[in-house]
Amino acid sequence: MPRRLGPARPASVPDVHPSAPGPSLARRLRTRDAVAVGLGSMLGAGVFAAYGPAAAAAGPGLLLSLLLAGLVALCGATASAQLAARYPTSGGTYVYARERLGHWPGFVAGWGFVVGKTSSLAAMALTVGAYAAPGRERPVALLAVAVAVALGYRGVTRTAAAARVLVVVVLLCLGVAVAAALTGPRTAVAVPWAGVPGGGWYGTLQAAGLLFFAFAGFARVATMGEEVRDPARTVPRAVLLSLGAATLVYAVVGLVLLATLGVAGTAASSAPLADAVAAGRWPWAGAVVRVGAVAASAGALLALLAGVSRTTLAMAREGDLPRWLAGVHPVHRVPHRAELVVGAVVLLVVAVGDVRGAIGFSSAGVLVYYLLANLSALGQPAAERRFPRLLQVVGVLACTALVLTLPPGSVAAGAAVLLVGVAYRLLRLRREARRAATGRA
């Protein structure tokens, strides 16, 4: 049953999480740090890799798909920001759904996020490898994961500082890439504002679900709520600022790709931005795109690793994952065991996975996660609300529609992994019930 809620917590919260086995995480992130983490999460592999499969699904409806993905992200962002102000601790929607909807919805949210985003981490690392050393993607990707884990282990301020630098590099490189692409030949941009677009409504919705992969880092800072100064004020501001900036960047890049490569060219390309630049008159700009792709994916890798490890920490605190993972380093104040275990799993996925498969699988898990975020925020009382309830109604309906229209293989894989998590929790609860019965006897 959902827990009954008392008055909203004040912005000042205790330094030790109530269910933590030791010290809590340290509140070291300011607004600019949080924005950098959120923006770094969104300007990752998506801006370089997601447009191809999305254009193949949507056809001329690509821009409409981008708008739909942005709308779903806005709904999720307002829900996450509102909930983070009420529950300023690590874990994001895992905590929110557990508090407001019950233990099982919380577990589904947390499990979907950890599994889906582990796949995203592999996609980010493989994108780093593909652009940094074509032909030797996997060794470089493995090295990128190892470096990200090492930085994360040393403290969240190092993660935020690296994210700020990488975001600046990415924005500069994207600016050069857009200018270079516009020096080449142009094509007409199809904007289907009315009627059914060429890819059909199903294809448009499927593409929106795939593009949501690119936006899904908007609430990364909410999963790190225990490390943000003045979270009731900082988290909502950082979530909305980073989402707004990322949406503008994605819209500009999408328009440029359609204006230079067209729908067919974008759909056929595994690196559409690089192809658009190659068709222009600045041949040297190809190297800039490569640098930008490496920096973007590395920044997202850093920020996302922090988010997944914090959700793992929250689940371990409640016993939904092995409690050993709830350890917090006494000096660096990071969930060091969770960082290491998540890093090890990502290394394994990198060794056998591919980028395009990871995008669909990740989108399935993360859409379920934000469906539960919207449901959690939907029932908040007026005193806790910061945004219209209608946004959460739209978010629930949109997340449901997008997850059902993802490629069938992605939906099936997501459902199978979800069932594995449910089975794990059922076995754990049964084992605990037997131990309790034995103790009473």
C-alpha positions, 0 to 999 in steps of 0.5 A: 500500500502507498505510504500516507504522506505528512507535510512536505519536507523543508529544503533543509534535510538531514545529512544521513539517509534514514535507511542508509547503513552509514554516511549519506552522500554529500550536498556539493552540487550547485545549480550550474553543476546540476544543469551541466549534469542534465545537459551532459546527459542529453547531449550524448549519443542521441544527437549523433545516432538517434536521428537515423532510426527515427527518420526510418520510422517516421519518414517526413514526420520526423520533426513531428516526432521530435516535438512529441518526444520533447512534449513527453520529456516536458511532462516527465521533467515537470513531474520529476522536478515537482517530486524531487522538491518533495523527496530530496534524496537519491533514487529519482522515480524509484523513490517517488513511486515507492512513496506515492504508489507502493513498493511494487511500482517503485521497484518496477521504476527502479529496475526499468531505469537501472537495466534500461540505462545500463544499456544506454551506458553501453551505447554511449561508450560504443559511440565514443569508440566508433568516433574516436577509433573507427575499427577499434570501437570496443577496446576504446569503449571499454577504456572509456567506461573504465575512465568514467568509473574512475572519475565517478569513484573519486567524487561527484564534484569531479563528475560535474566539473568534467561534465561542464567542460564536455558540454562546452566542447560539444556545443562548440562542435555542434555549432561548427557542424551545423554551419559546415553542413549548411555550406553544402546542397540543400533539400526541401524540409517536409513539415507535416503540420496537418494530415498523416505524415509519410511514415504514418502515425504509428511510425511517427509515434515509434520515432518519438519513442526512439528520439526520447532516448536522446531526451531521457537525461533531463531528470538525471539530477533528480536521481542525485537529489541527495547531492544537490544544495537546496534541492527544493529550489535547485532541482526543478530549475536545473531540470527545466533549464537543461531540458530547454537548452537540449530541446533547442539544440535537437531542433536545430540539428534535426532541421539541418539534417532534413535540409541537407540530407533529406528524410531518405538520406538521414534514415539511411545514415548511421552517422547523419550529422557526419554525413551532412558535414561531409557533403558541405564545403568545409572538409576539415569540419569532419574532425570537429564532428568526431571530437564533438561526438566523443565529447558528447558521448563521454559526457553522457557516459559520466552523468548517466553512470552517476544516475544509475549508481545512485538509483542502485544505491536507493534500491539497495537501501530498501533491500530491492537490490543486495544491501551490500551495494548501499555502501557510501565511501567514507572519504569521497561520499559516493556509492562506490560499490554501486559505481564499480558493479554498474561499471562491470556490467556495462563493460560486459554489455559493451563487449557484446552489444551494438548501438542501435539495439541499445537505443530501442531497449533503453527507450522501453525501460525509460518510458516505463520509468517516466510513466510511473513518474507522471503517475506519482506526481499526478496524485500530489496535493495542491500544496506540493504542486508546481505545475498543472496536473494536465501535464501529468495526464498527458505524460501518462497517456503519451508514455503509454502510447510511445512504449507500445509503438516501439519496435516489437523486439525492443518491447519484448526484450524490455518485458522479459527483463522486467519479468526477471526483476519481478521474479527476483523480488518475489523470490527475495520476499518469499525468502524473507517471509520464511526467515521471519516465520522461522524466527517466530517459531 
